[in-house]
Amino acid sequence: MHPMNPFKERANPIETCLINWQAMSPRPYDKRTVDPYTRTRVILMNGTEFENVWFSHQFHRHCRDNDLRRSLSLMRRSEQQQQKLIAALKPDDETLLEHTIGYEQLAVDLTAHLAKREKDEHVRDALNFALLEDFDHLYRYADFLDMEDGVHAEELVGRMTEIMPARPTIAHHRHPYDAVKKPIDGKKAALETKLCVGVITAAEQQTMNYYMNVCAAYPNAPGRALYREIGMVEEQHVTQYGSLMDVECTWLENLLMHQYTECWLYWSCLETETCQHLRPVWQHMLDIELSHLHETARLLERYEGKSYHQVVGEGTFPAPLVLESNVEHVRQVLAGTVNLTGCRESYAPIDQLRPEVDFFQYQKSINGDGASVASHRVIERYIAAHGQDYRWEMGANPIPELRNRTVDNTRLGRMPGAAQ
């Protein structure tokens, strides 16, 4: 592996980046033989492309100069084509629920990987806090998948990610005020921290969008209710991660950071991909993004008189992002933080909150007695049908209260005194 500085690589003219319909229809992966982390890379890059398209639309709507808007429009059309190409890598025989398992495995192992390499304590705490919630979502979708289709999720995750309860999903329902965190200081933050915040925000946003769309399309009421609930939790996660982003950079500085992030991620995909027929796809996408990045650097210099160095420093990529198993990290976070909840800009043990705080009032308003919370009704139905829940564990759950497979815990992280 050689260090790469994308600004020193040759880039094709931006006008040559558009592709035809045939190129937007690549051969999908085979869901029966695919490496699970190939599936998660596809989901990650789909979300990264959507984030860039959506950011570009917002920039376009806040810009008066039509020459600049035309440049944005050209890049955005290219990004849209890339997103459609990446989305087409999902095979048509992979069901909504099977694909959902990929989303949650991505959420768990991407978050864990970023947390392990993150130096900013505030950002790392945010990652580990939401990590437990995505881990619990994986467990609940896995039970629903087995109940619906008789498919075992450990086959889909390649036995790389455990499937067991964590902080219960009912405890994820927090007041919107508690999702707003402190933004990083763009002038002081490390390049890796900027990349981390951008990547995790895009990934969680993709998950939120997918669940909100599937919610209306799922063919039965329990599935609709489950996607609706977890989609709302993902909205919280997007708010939390988005609030960490640098709020001082200009639109063009932000655009350059988006393009740089895409280049780093496609380079990471190329460096780590095990599916040989996908490696040319990642190379093609990286080549296109290099053109976008160089064009954005030109626009930054033309319109703001700034060099890319003022945004990303010297420009050489940090080590590639790696999607891999993170069992021990997840277990350590679960053991140490299951009883935390959001508390304005920080996090606090549920036992230390006063009864009048927003968390308890929101819980009462949204959940009532908890009987109608879909994520827990799924587990209750599974236990009623099979005598115990569905899990795939490498050892006993680190939390004693979560080891009983015949009862779904709805108190941890939600009610004082619920944990040892």
N, C-alpha and C positions, 0 to 999 in steps of 0.2 A: 504494500500500500504506500503510495507516494503522496506527500502533501499537495494540495491543490489550491491555487488562488484563481478564482473564476475570472477575475479582471485581467489576468495575464493569458487567458486562453483565447484562441481565435473564435470569433463569433460571426455567424452569417448575418447578412443584412436583415433587418426586421421584416422587410417586405416578402422575404422568402419563407417565412415561418408558417404560413397558412397551408393546410393539408386538405386532401379531397376526402370524399365519403368512404372510399375504400380503405384509406389509411386510418379512418376513425372506427374501423371494424376489425380489430385484431382478433386472433384466436384466443378464446377464453381459457382460463386454467381449468383443469379437471378437478371437480370438487372431491372426488374419491381418492386422489393421489397427491393433491397439492400440499406442500409444506404449509402448516398453519400460519407461519409468519409471512409467507407470500400473500396469503389472503389478507392479512392485516396491513401489509405494505400497500396493497391496492386500495383498501379503505382509507388509509392515511393520506395517500396522494390524491384521492378523489376529494377528500375534505380540504386539503391544502389548495387545490385548484379552485374549489368553490369559494374559499376565503378570499383568494386573490381577485376573483371575478366580482364578488360582492363589495370588496374594498374599492375596486376600480369604479364601480357604479356610484358609490358614495362620493368619491373624489370628483367624478364627472359632474355630479349634481351640485358640487360646491366650487366649481371652477368657471370663470367667466371667459377665458381665452379659448377660442374655438380651435386654434392650431394645436394647443396642448390637448384639448378634448379629442381631436382626431387621432393624435398619437395614442391616447389612452384607449380609444375605441378599437384601434388596430390590435394593440396588445391584448385587449380584453376578448376580442373575437378569437384570437389564437389560444388564449387561456380556456375559453369555452370549448374549443375543439379538443384541447388536451383533456379537459374534464370528461367529455363524452367518450374519448378513447379509453381513458382509465376505467370509467364506469362499465364499458363494454367487456372488460376482462372478467367480470363476474359472469359465470355460466348461467344460462336460463333455467337449468334444473336445480339450482341452489335456492331453497325456499327462503321466505322472509325470515323465519325463525333461525334457520341454519346460518344465514348471513348475519343475523343479530348476534349469535355467539361469537362470530368474528369481530364484530364491533366491540363487544365487551372484553374479549381477550386483548384487543388492541388497547382499549382504555386501561386495562390493568398493567400490561407489560410495557407499554409506552410510558405511562405515568411513573412506574417503578424505575425504569431506566433513567428517565430525566431526573427523578428525585435523587438517585444514587450519584449522579454526576453534578448536581446543582450546588453551588457554593453559597448562594444567597439564602440565608436561613428562612426569611419570610416567604420566599417563593417555594422553598423546599417543604415548609410546613403546609402550604396550600396544596401541594401535590400529594403529600402523604395523607392529608385529611380526605380529599376526594377519592383517593385510591381505594380506600376501604369501601366506599359507597359503590363504585363501579364493580368491585369484587363481589359485593352482595348482589348486585344486579345480575351478574353472570350466573350465580347460583339460582336465582329465581327464574330467569329465562331458561336455564337448563332443565329445571323441573317441569316447566310448561312445555318445553320441546319434547321431553319424554312422554308426557301425558298426552300431547296432541298427536305426535307422529311416531313414537317409539324409537326415536333417535337418541343415542347417548352422546352427550356433549363432549365427554373426554376424548372421543374419537376425533371430533372436529378440532379440538385444541391440541391434539397430538400428545396428550398427557404431559404438556409443558406448563399448564396453569391449573392450579387446584380449583375444585368446584365445591364450595362450602359456604355457610352463612358468615357474615361479618357484622358490621354495624347494621341493624335491621333497617330496611328501606323506609319503614314508617317513621324512623327517627331522622330521616334525611329532609323531612318537610320543615323547613325553617322560614322565618320571616325574611322577606326580601332585603331588609336592612342588613342582615347578618351575612349576606353574600358579597358585600362591597368591601374590598380590601384596599390596602395602600399601594399606589402605583410605584413601579421601580423608577429610579432616577436615571434617565437615559444618558446623562453625561458621566455618571459614575459606574453604571452597571456594566458587567463583563459582557462581551459579545455572546458567550454561551448562554447567559441569563436572558438576553434579548431573544435569542433563538428559541430557548425553552418556552418562554411565555407565548411567543407567536405560534409555535407548533402545537402546544397543548390547547390553546384557545381554538385553533382551527379544527383540531381533532374532536374536541367536545362539541363544537358547533355542528360539525357534520353528524355526530351521533344524535344531537337534539333534532336536527332537521329530518333525519331518517325516521326517527321514532314518531315525530309529529305527523309525517306523511303516512307511515304504516298504520298509525292509530285509526285513521279514517278508512284504510283499505283492508284491514284485517277482517277475515270472514266470520268471526264470532264475537260475542260480547265480552267474554273473559279476556280474550286477546286484545281487544280494543281498550279495555280498562287498564290492562297491564302496561301497554305501550303509552297510554295517556299519562299514567302516574309517573313512570320512569322518565318519560319525555319531559315532564315538568321538573324533575330533579336535574336532568341534564341542562335545562335552562338555567337553573341555579349555578351549575358548574360553569357554564359559559359566562355568566355574570361575574362569578368569582375570578376566573382566569382572565377575562377581559379587563377587569378592574386593575390587574397587575401591570398592564401594558403601559409603556412610556407615553405620557399625555402631552409632552412638550415638543415632540418632533413635528416638522411640517408635513404637509400632504406628500410632497415629493420625497422627503427623507423616509417617510413611512412606506411609500411605494418601493423605494430601493431596498428597504429592509424586507419587504414581502418577497421581492424577486430573489434577493440573496438567500432567503430561507428556502425558497423552492429549489434553487440550485443546490444548496447543501443537502436537502432531503433526497433529490434525485441522484446525486452523487453517492449518498449513503445507500440508497436502494441498489445502485449499480455495484457498490463495493460488497454488499452483503447478500445479494440474491442467490438462491440455490436453484431456482427454476431456469434452466438455460434458455428456454424460448422467450422468457420475459426480459432477459438482459438487454437485447436490442431495443426493446420498448423503453427501458429506463435510459439507455444511451440517447435515443431519439428525443425523449422528453428533456433530458439535460441539455442537449444541443439547442433546443428551442429556448429553454430558459436562459441560457447564456446570451442569446440574442436579446431577450427581454431585459436582462440585467444591464447589458452594455447600452441599450437604448435608454434605459432609465437613468443611468449615470450621465449620459449626454444631456438628457432633459434637466437633471438636477444642476448641472453646470450652466446650462443655457438660461434657465429661468431663475435660479437662486444664486448663481455664482459660487457653488460649493462643489467640493470634490467628494467622491465616495468615501475617502479616508475619514471624513468628518462624521460618517455614519457607522462604518464597520472597521475603522482602523486600517491596518495593513491589508486585510482582506483574505488571508489564507484561512481555509476552513479548519475548524476544530475537528477532532476525531469524529468518525461517522456515527450517526445514530444507529443503534443496534437493537432490533427486536428479538428478544430471547426470553428464556424462562427466568422468573424472578421469585421463585417459591419462598426462599428464606427471607428476602426483604419484605414480602407481603406478610409473612407470619410475624416478623418482628414488629411491623407497624400495627398489625391487628392486636398483638399482645399489649402494646404500649399505649394505644390511642382509641380503642373501641368506644370508650365512654366520653369522648370529646364531642362538643357541638360548636357551631359557629357562634361567635359573640362579637359583633361589630367587626373591627379590623383584625381580631385575633380569634383564638379558640379557647374553650374552657371546659373542664369536666362538668358533666350535667349536675353533679352533686353540689357544685359551688354556685349555681345560679339561684337568684332570688325568685320566689314564686311569681312575681309580677313582670318578669322580663318578657320580651316579645316572643321568644321561642315557645313558652308554654301557652301563651294566649293564641298564637298561630296554630299550634297543635290542636288546641281545643276547637278552634273555629273550623279548621279544615278536616280533621279526622274524627271529631266527636269521640265515640267510644272505640273507634278503630275497626268496627265490624265491616265497614264497606271499603277498606283499603285493599286494592286489587292484588298487590304484591304478596300480601299475607294470605289472602283467600286462595291464591294459587297453591301455596304450600299446604294449607289446611286440606284442600281438595286432594292433593297428591297423597298426603298422609292417610286420609280417610280411605283412599282406594288401595294403597299399597302397604299400609301399616307403619311406614317410616318414609322420610323424605329421600330424594335422590341426591347423592353426593359422589365426588371422586376426590378422596383425600390421601395424602401421603403419610399421614399420622393424625393423632387426635387434634381437634381444634384447640388452638392456644388458649381460648376462653372457655372455662368450665361450663358457663351458662349456655354455651352454644353446642355442647356435645350431645344433648338429648335429641335423637332423630325422630322422636314421636310427638314433639311439641315445637311449634314455631315461636321463638322468643320475640316479643314485641315491646319489651321494656328497656333493653340495653340502649344507652345513648339517648334515652327519651325520658326515663323516670328516675329520679334520685333513689339511690340505694339498690339499684338493679344489678350492680356488678360487685364482685368481691373486691 
